Amino acid sequence: MDFPKFVIGDNTDYPEDIFVIHLEYPRFIINLKDDDVEFMEDLEEENESELESEMEHLITIAGEFYDREMERYEKA
């Protein structure tokens, strides 16, 4: 089974939060409300600055993914 790179998570216990789950390495959940990131696995030892740069990029595209999905829901 192929999984998408990102999915949106929702939970009525946290009605103000917007969760985007990244399903490729490094797997993580980001709460777009406050950009809080929780990794779902231990990270392989990598260059710290390289990982920081990659995470900044992934957080940016997670937000873009959410915006795109919301536009599609509004059009439907």
N, CA, C and O of each residue as an XYZ file, in Angstrom:
304
protein
N       0.852     -1.174      0.000
C       0.000      0.000      0.000
C       0.896      1.234      0.000
O       1.861      1.314      0.760
N       0.571      2.175     -0.845
C       1.282      3.448     -0.874
C       0.591      4.437      0.042
O      -0.634      4.561      0.032
N       1.383      5.135      0.830
C       0.848      6.172      1.708
C       1.209      7.542      1.160
O       2.255      7.699      0.530
N       0.362      8.533      1.388
C       0.722      9.896      0.996
C       1.823     10.414      1.910
O       2.069      9.856      2.979
N       2.474     11.472      1.486
C       3.542     12.065      2.296
C       2.971     12.708      3.555
O       3.573     12.618      4.625
N       1.822     13.351      3.436
C       1.178     14.033      4.561
C      -0.279     13.607      4.670
O      -0.917     13.289      3.666
N      -0.803     13.602      5.888
C      -2.232     13.471      6.136
C      -2.607     14.477      7.219
O      -1.763     14.911      8.003
N      -3.881     14.836      7.248
C      -4.386     15.759      8.267
C      -5.046     14.953      9.360
O      -5.815     14.031      9.085
N      -4.747     15.298     10.610
C      -5.358     14.630     11.753
C      -6.255     15.593     12.501
O      -5.953     16.781     12.607
N      -7.347     15.085     13.017
C      -8.312     15.900     13.739
C      -8.694     15.150     15.006
O      -8.755     13.921     15.017
N      -8.950     15.895     16.066
C      -9.341     15.274     17.319
C     -10.238     16.249     18.058
O      -9.836     17.380     18.331
N     -11.459     15.817     18.385
C     -12.409     16.720     19.042
C     -11.989     17.080     20.462
O     -12.535     18.016     21.046
N     -11.023     16.349     21.030
C     -10.500     16.733     22.344
C      -9.651     17.997     22.255
O      -9.428     18.675     23.258
N      -9.179     18.309     21.050
C      -8.341     19.486     20.807
C      -8.932     20.280     19.638
O      -8.336     20.319     18.562
N     -10.084     20.905     19.832
C     -10.798     21.513     18.704
C     -10.063     22.680     18.042
O     -10.349     22.998     16.888
N      -9.143     23.315     18.727
C      -8.428     24.457     18.152
C      -7.149     24.040     17.421
O      -6.544     24.853     16.722
N      -6.735     22.785     17.575
C      -5.473     22.322     17.013
C      -5.655     21.781     15.603
O      -6.711     21.251     15.258
N      -4.612     21.923     14.795
C      -4.582     21.425     13.430
C      -3.338     20.548     13.322
O      -2.215     21.050     13.368
N      -3.541     19.236     13.179
C      -2.427     18.308     13.110
C      -2.176     17.876     11.673
O      -3.103     17.518     10.947
N      -0.910     17.916     11.274
C      -0.484     17.356      9.997
C       0.554     16.297     10.332
O       1.506     16.553     11.069
N       0.360     15.097      9.778
C       1.243     13.973     10.047
C       2.089     13.716      8.807
O       1.563     13.546      7.708
N       3.396     13.690      8.996
C       4.338     13.402      7.917
C       4.686     11.924      8.011
O       5.182     11.467      9.041
N       4.428     11.167      6.935
C       4.534      9.713      6.975
C       5.828      9.152      6.388
O       6.001      7.934      6.343
N       6.728     10.007      5.944
C       8.031      9.565      5.463
C       9.076      9.940      6.501
O       8.814     10.748      7.392
N      10.269      9.347      6.383
C      11.321      9.685      7.337
C      11.758     11.129      7.136
O      11.983     11.542      5.999
N      11.880     11.886      8.176
C      11.592     11.583      9.576
C      10.097     11.757      9.854
O       9.544     12.831      9.615
N       9.448     10.722     10.352
C       8.010     10.783     10.629
C       7.770     11.667     11.853
O       8.441     11.555     12.879
N       6.782     12.553     11.697
C       6.467     13.456     12.795
C       5.041     13.940     12.678
O       4.399     13.798     11.638
N       4.559     14.514     13.763
C       3.262     15.184     13.796
C       3.548     16.640     14.141
O       4.277     16.925     15.091
N       2.981     17.549     13.380
C       3.121     18.970     13.680
C       1.746     19.536     13.972
O       0.776     19.256     13.267
N       1.682     20.326     15.010
C       0.461     21.060     15.320
C       0.638     22.448     14.706
O       1.430     23.249     15.201
N      -0.091     22.731     13.641
C       0.076     24.002     12.935
C      -0.374     25.194     13.760
O      -0.043     26.335     13.437
N      -1.128     24.941     14.824
C      -1.556     26.039     15.685
C      -0.348     26.739     16.303
O      -0.315     27.966     16.401
N       0.648     25.947     16.719
C       1.813     26.534     17.394
C       3.150     25.992     16.880
O       4.192     26.249     17.483
N       3.127     25.246     15.772
C       4.321     24.644     15.167
C       5.052     23.686     16.106
O       6.254     23.470     15.957
N       4.335     23.113     17.066
C       4.925     22.113     17.952
C       5.093     20.817     17.168
O       4.146     20.344     16.540
N       6.299     20.238     17.201
C       6.616     19.030     16.439
C       6.928     17.894     17.399
O       7.680     18.058     18.360
N       6.334     16.735     17.117
C       6.615     15.525     17.901
C       7.057     14.445     16.917
O       6.308     14.068     16.015
N       8.283     13.951     17.100
C       8.790     12.897     16.231
C       8.197     11.565     16.657
O       8.012     11.308     17.846
N       7.900     10.718     15.671
C       7.266      9.434     15.932
C       8.285      8.305     16.006
O       7.910      7.145     16.180
N       9.563      8.627     15.876
C      10.618      7.628     15.914
C      11.916      8.307     16.322
O      12.036      9.531     16.272
N      12.871      7.505     16.720
C      14.191      8.055     17.007
C      14.844      8.432     15.693
O      14.754      7.701     14.707
N      15.502      9.579     15.690
C      16.150     10.039     14.474
C      17.508      9.382     14.336
O      18.224      9.190     15.319
N      17.855      9.039     13.103
C      19.186      8.513     12.845
C      20.178      9.639     13.083
O      19.857     10.818     12.930
N      21.382      9.253     13.459
C      22.390     10.281     13.690
C      22.709     10.956     12.371
O      23.172     10.324     11.421
N      22.458     12.227     12.336
C      22.691     13.021     11.137
C      23.333     14.327     11.556
O      23.379     14.663     12.739
N      23.814     15.037     10.597
C      24.350     16.352     10.838
C      23.216     17.229     11.366
O      22.179     17.361     10.717
N      23.408     17.824     12.530
C      22.340     18.592     13.170
C      21.865     19.749     12.307
O      20.661     19.990     12.215
N      22.780     20.466     11.675
C      22.372     21.605     10.842
C      21.621     21.127      9.606
O      20.711     21.807      9.132
N      21.996     19.957      9.078
C      21.291     19.393      7.928
C      19.860     19.019      8.314
O      18.920     19.289      7.566
N      19.699     18.397      9.482
C      18.375     18.022      9.961
C      17.518     19.259     10.221
O      16.334     19.272      9.886
N      18.102     20.291     10.813
C      17.363     21.537     11.064
C      16.840     22.127      9.762
O      15.683     22.536      9.668
N      17.708     22.163      8.768
C      17.326     22.720      7.468
C      16.208     21.884      6.841
O      15.239     22.430      6.313
N      16.347     20.558      6.902
C      15.313     19.686      6.345
C      13.989     19.869      7.078
O      12.931     19.890      6.448
N      14.036     20.002      8.406
C      12.806     20.173      9.180
C      12.134     21.504      8.862
O      10.908     21.565      8.761
N      12.909     22.559      8.703
C      12.317     23.847      8.319
C      11.561     23.705      7.004
O      10.452     24.218      6.854
N      12.175     23.004      6.054
C      11.540     22.798      4.752
C      10.270     21.952      4.900
O       9.231     22.288      4.331
N      10.354     20.856      5.662
C       9.194     19.986      5.843
C       8.050     20.696      6.557
O       6.885     20.474      6.227
N       8.362     21.539      7.522
C       7.320     22.299      8.222
C       6.645     23.274      7.260
O       5.428     23.456      7.303
N       7.430     23.888      6.407
C       6.869     24.797      5.406
C       5.930     24.057      4.463
O       4.817     24.516      4.205
N       6.376     22.907      3.947
C       5.506     22.207      3.002
C       4.325     21.536      3.707
O       3.304     21.277      3.070
N       4.440     21.251      4.992
C       3.280     20.742      5.748
C       2.192     21.819      5.792
O       1.011     21.520      5.612
N       2.590     23.064      6.030
C       1.633     24.171      6.028
C       1.017     24.380      4.654
O      -0.181     24.636      4.537
N       1.843     24.270      3.608
C       1.340     24.411      2.245
C       0.364     23.279      1.908
O      -0.653     23.507      1.253
N       0.674     22.072      2.352
C      -0.226     20.934      2.151
C      -1.579     21.224      2.799
O      -2.620     21.029      2.172
N      -1.569     21.685      4.036
C      -2.819     21.981      4.744
C      -3.623     23.045      3.996
O      -4.828     22.891      3.794
N      -2.957     24.119      3.589
C      -3.651     25.190      2.856
C      -4.275     24.665      1.568
O      -5.413     25.004      1.242
N      -3.529     23.835      0.836
C      -4.041     23.258     -0.412
C      -5.260     22.380     -0.147
O      -6.248     22.449     -0.879
N      -5.192     21.561      0.888
C      -6.314     20.686      1.218
C      -7.549     21.491      1.599
O      -8.661     21.142      1.201
N      -7.369     22.552      2.357
C      -8.504     23.376      2.765
C      -9.133     24.062      1.551
O     -10.356     24.182      1.479
N      -8.317     24.509      0.601
C      -8.858     25.102     -0.625
C      -9.695     24.082     -1.390
O     -10.753     24.417     -1.921
N      -9.226     22.846     -1.445
C      -9.947     21.788     -2.151
C     -11.261     21.470     -1.446
O     -12.270     21.233     -2.110
N     -11.270     21.461     -0.122
C     -12.527     21.218      0.612
C     -13.539     22.330      0.352
O     -14.733     22.068      0.202
N     -13.060     23.566      0.301
C     -13.959     24.697      0.076
C     -14.573     24.648     -1.313
O     -15.721     25.056     -1.493
N     -13.827     24.154     -2.304
C     -14.320     24.073     -3.675
C     -15.287     22.919     -3.874
O     -16.108     22.941     -4.791
N     -15.191     21.914     -3.020
C     -16.032     20.714     -3.192
C     -17.469     20.954     -2.786
O     -18.295     20.046     -2.872
